[in-house]
Amino acid sequence: QNTTQVYDYAIAGAGTAGLLLAIVLTENPSINVAVLEAGSDGRTNPNITIPELRGDIIDTEYDWDYYSTVQPGLYRNRSQAVNRGKTIGWNWETLSTAFRESEMFFAPPANASSAEDPDPANHGYSGYICSTLQRSVLSLLSDYVTPALLNAGYAVPGDRNGGNVTGAGFLPLAICPGNYTRSYAGSAYTAVQDRKNLHLYTNAQVTNISWASTSSGNITARGLNYVDTSGRTSNISLSIQADEIILSAGIAGSPPILERSGIGNPDILMPLNITPLVNLSSVGTGLRDPLMMQYQPLQYNFSVEFTGGEYAQNYIDLRPAQDVLSPSDYNAASTWLNSTASIPGLEDAQFTVFKHLWYTRQPLIEMAWQYSSTQSMPYTLVPLSQGTVHINSSDPMAAPVINPNYNSVTAIIGNETVPWDLWFLSRASQFYINELASSAPFSDVLTKTDPDHNLSPADYQQAVFERSGTSQHLTGGLPMLSRAAGGAVDAKMLVYGTRNVRVVDGSIFPYQPSAHPMGLTYAMAVHAAKILQQIKGSKVTYTEEPARSNSSSNATASFPNVAPTVTYNAKGSAVPASSSVTTFTGGAEKMEVGRWMVGGIVIALGWSGSM
Ligand SMILES: Cc1cc2nc3c(=O)[nH]c(=O)nc-3n(C[C@H](O)[C@H](O)[C@H](O)COP(=O)(O)OP(=O)(O)OC[C@H]3O[C@@H](n4cnc5c(N)ncnc54)[C@H](O)[C@@H]3O)c2cc1C
């Protein structure tokens, strides 16, 4: 660290949003960015780079090992390993543009089985995050599940990146088809790490914000204080200065940094001897984790020979309530929603949006088919139960208290008072599974439903209760809403009451995105960079709407014929790779097409030799 340098931006956290934000901002060589990341550099760790090993970093040094508080709304009060009004100014257009700008899409090769037919207009081709549809041998999904869904009367839409997301099908994954490794902010960083204006410090855990001015009015930050956790400097406190402070430390990191800096609810800060500088009780609120059935409700007799390297998942079925509840359940739930104006712990603005989603047939339930471990896991997309994340110690290194408050919202359905999220998940799962279990051709391979879909609704709900918990898709904690509606940041990500402290990570989502949050987090980072560039005037012109490509100029993924490091048998267990032969052929040279040059660089520098 250059102790005298004042950076343009100091970013706390080099995760999904923070690192991509830094990369986009430093495209301008006159902008200097420092990123402080508490963890170490994991870019050569196969548990991170190999898509099939997803999940294997749990309980390693890359896992914060945070647990929620004991949850009365979950079976046996268990705690969960959670690792860690109106929207103001951001809308579908801005975000769908940002999605495309973050993406470098590779259409699947024509011979890829089970591949959807992507609409080129819905994808981006020059972003930092590669995406493609999986190479797949999944005739289960295309030959059995899709026809069964069609027979049951469900829609199976085309490319859902255009905005019509309801229905079943494969979604693109953040995978670089060049050598089939994970594409993420870390791999994007590898391609640009020689930039002289991008300074990434690992093992640098931010404790709090240092202030240049705390006098009346909006307070002004000077920089970030942090601790070197590598042992190199005996944990002494260090600091860095910048014009703008960006918190990208995630749902469990950013709210605590604000609280330790004196921004939050005085009732929480004062007992910890922290002087409140901005009274902002929305800090740490609006945290939620969609409830997920952590079990395999459908079991089937279907053997498949994995030939090696397949990434057999992400067949996602997104359903509105109308499609997955019986008419009587849907009417009873609608009656409750109609008669309820407000829910404790949920801002009215958020509830209004939920009702809008409910009545306009937006997806509220997902069935995630993950074939490599033969799972089909239902979960709620937009839970009504919300909780908090706060500090409860003056020790800056102490873990925060994370309380997603599962199943805390109760509803009156008919004459019964029920935990809303559990009731909805249970009824929807049972209905959906019943439909599939009785629809050919899937019914031909189905061996068991567990819990049995013929149970009484009450017994089925109890079974779901015993088997449900975190989906690992936590968002919120610093909602982007108007201050009056319970927000912590405005549409320019600025923390209320401050002049130059912003938040760019999943904690600012005011509503749970009705899908997996990672893609939206990348899009948010790209859009945030655009806002910051406009504020600073560092980019004179910015193309708001990038030219949409037509099919003739799109890149095509050409999966290399390489033996993957890890393969799986049909039960999802890893098997030696020696005999693996991929079913996909092609050469990486096809990607060296003019406008995808950046992608070529990413591929060349990011993953050579890592498999
Ligand atoms: C096990 C698991 C599986 C998931 N699977 C999926 C999936 O399949 N699809 C999907 O869409 N989403 C998935 N998610 C969710 C997705 O990963 C997150 O929504 C997303 O990464 C959040 O991005 P972020 O930038 O907000 O935070 P993060 O990516 O968590 O980044 C925060 C960064 O800040 C660092 N940090 C924290 N505190 C400090 C501090 N004090 N000082 C310095 N640095 C700090 C952290 O180490 C981290 O690097 C999964 C999450 C988990 C945990």
The ligand as an SDF file (V2000), in Angstrom:
LIG
                    3D

 53 58  0  0  0  0  0  0  0  0999 V2000
  -22.8530  -22.0210   -0.7290 C   0  0  0  0  0  0  0  0  0  0  0  0
  -23.4570  -20.9880   -1.6470 C   0  0  0  0  0  0  0  0  0  0  0  0
  -23.9710  -21.3780   -2.8810 C   0  0  0  0  0  0  0  0  0  0  0  0
  -24.5270  -20.4260   -3.7330 C   0  0  0  0  0  0  0  0  0  0  0  0
  -25.0030  -20.8330   -4.9490 N   0  0  0  0  0  0  0  0  0  0  0  0
  -25.4930  -19.9090   -5.8100 C   0  0  0  0  0  0  0  0  0  0  0  0
  -25.9360  -20.2850   -7.1110 C   0  0  0  0  0  0  0  0  0  0  0  0
  -25.8780  -21.4630   -7.5140 O   0  0  0  0  0  0  0  0  0  0  0  0
  -26.4440  -19.3120   -7.9200 N   0  0  0  0  0  0  0  0  0  0  0  0
  -26.5270  -18.0110   -7.5110 C   0  0  0  0  0  0  0  0  0  0  0  0
  -27.0010  -17.1830   -8.2940 O   0  0  0  0  0  0  0  0  0  0  0  0
  -26.1250  -17.6360   -6.2880 N   0  0  0  0  0  0  0  0  0  0  0  0
  -25.5990  -18.5400   -5.4380 C   0  0  0  0  0  0  0  0  0  0  0  0
  -25.1790  -18.1560   -4.1940 N   0  0  0  0  0  0  0  0  0  0  0  0
  -25.3750  -16.7430   -3.8080 C   0  0  0  0  0  0  0  0  0  0  0  0
  -24.3180  -15.8410   -4.4050 C   0  0  0  0  0  0  0  0  0  0  0  0
  -23.0430  -16.4200   -4.2430 O   0  0  0  0  0  0  0  0  0  0  0  0
  -24.3810  -14.4770   -3.6930 C   0  0  0  0  0  0  0  0  0  0  0  0
  -25.6860  -13.9650   -3.8290 O   0  0  0  0  0  0  0  0  0  0  0  0
  -23.3910  -13.4670   -4.2590 C   0  0  0  0  0  0  0  0  0  0  0  0
  -22.0930  -13.9850   -4.3370 O   0  0  0  0  0  0  0  0  0  0  0  0
  -23.3670  -12.2190   -3.3680 C   0  0  0  0  0  0  0  0  0  0  0  0
  -22.4240  -11.3010   -3.8830 O   0  0  0  0  0  0  0  0  0  0  0  0
  -21.9190  -10.0750   -3.0170 P   0  0  0  0  0  0  0  0  0  0  0  0
  -20.9970   -9.2950   -3.8720 O   0  0  0  0  0  0  0  0  0  0  0  0
  -23.0920   -9.4050   -2.4170 O   0  0  0  0  0  0  0  0  0  0  0  0
  -21.1350  -10.7060   -1.8000 O   0  0  0  0  0  0  0  0  0  0  0  0
  -19.8960  -11.7090   -1.7810 P   0  0  0  0  0  0  0  0  0  0  0  0
  -19.6860  -12.3420   -3.1210 O   0  0  0  0  0  0  0  0  0  0  0  0
  -20.0850  -12.5970   -0.6070 O   0  0  0  0  0  0  0  0  0  0  0  0
  -18.6560  -10.7480   -1.5460 O   0  0  0  0  0  0  0  0  0  0  0  0
  -18.3510  -10.1630   -0.3040 C   0  0  0  0  0  0  0  0  0  0  0  0
  -16.8370  -10.1530   -0.1710 C   0  0  0  0  0  0  0  0  0  0  0  0
  -16.4710   -9.2950    0.8860 O   0  0  0  0  0  0  0  0  0  0  0  0
  -15.5070   -9.9320    1.6980 C   0  0  0  0  0  0  0  0  0  0  0  0
  -15.6310   -9.3370    3.0240 N   0  0  0  0  0  0  0  0  0  0  0  0
  -16.5900   -9.5170    3.9570 C   0  0  0  0  0  0  0  0  0  0  0  0
  -16.3590   -8.7600    5.0420 N   0  0  0  0  0  0  0  0  0  0  0  0
  -15.2300   -8.0710    4.7720 C   0  0  0  0  0  0  0  0  0  0  0  0
  -14.4770   -7.1120    5.4970 C   0  0  0  0  0  0  0  0  0  0  0  0
  -14.8390   -6.7150    6.7200 N   0  0  0  0  0  0  0  0  0  0  0  0
  -13.3440   -6.6000    4.9280 N   0  0  0  0  0  0  0  0  0  0  0  0
  -12.9430   -6.9890    3.6920 C   0  0  0  0  0  0  0  0  0  0  0  0
  -13.6330   -7.9140    2.9640 N   0  0  0  0  0  0  0  0  0  0  0  0
  -14.7560   -8.4330    3.4960 C   0  0  0  0  0  0  0  0  0  0  0  0
  -15.8760  -11.3890    1.6290 C   0  0  0  0  0  0  0  0  0  0  0  0
  -14.7930  -12.2300    1.9690 O   0  0  0  0  0  0  0  0  0  0  0  0
  -16.2820  -11.5190    0.1580 C   0  0  0  0  0  0  0  0  0  0  0  0
  -15.1770  -11.7910   -0.6750 O   0  0  0  0  0  0  0  0  0  0  0  0
  -24.5910  -19.0880   -3.3320 C   0  0  0  0  0  0  0  0  0  0  0  0
  -24.0720  -18.6870   -2.0830 C   0  0  0  0  0  0  0  0  0  0  0  0
  -23.4890  -19.6260   -1.2730 C   0  0  0  0  0  0  0  0  0  0  0  0
  -22.9060  -19.1690    0.0620 C   0  0  0  0  0  0  0  0  0  0  0  0
  1  2  1  0
  2  3  1  0
  2 52  2  0
  3  4  2  0
  4  5  1  0
  4 50  1  0
  5  6  2  0
  6  7  1  0
  6 13  1  0
  7  8  2  0
  7  9  1  0
  9 10  1  0
 10 11  2  0
 10 12  1  0
 12 13  2  0
 13 14  1  0
 14 15  1  0
 14 50  1  0
 15 16  1  0
 16 17  1  0
 16 18  1  0
 18 19  1  0
 18 20  1  0
 20 21  1  0
 20 22  1  0
 22 23  1  0
 23 24  1  0
 24 25  2  0
 24 26  1  0
 24 27  1  0
 27 28  1  0
 28 29  2  0
 28 30  1  0
 28 31  1  0
 31 32  1  0
 32 33  1  0
 33 34  1  0
 33 48  1  0
 34 35  1  0
 35 36  1  0
 35 46  1  0
 36 37  1  0
 36 45  1  0
 37 38  2  0
 38 39  1  0
 39 40  1  0
 39 45  2  0
 40 41  1  0
 40 42  2  0
 42 43  1  0
 43 44  2  0
 44 45  1  0
 46 47  1  0
 46 48  1  0
 48 49  1  0
 50 51  2  0
 51 52  1  0
 52 53  1  0
M  END
$$$$
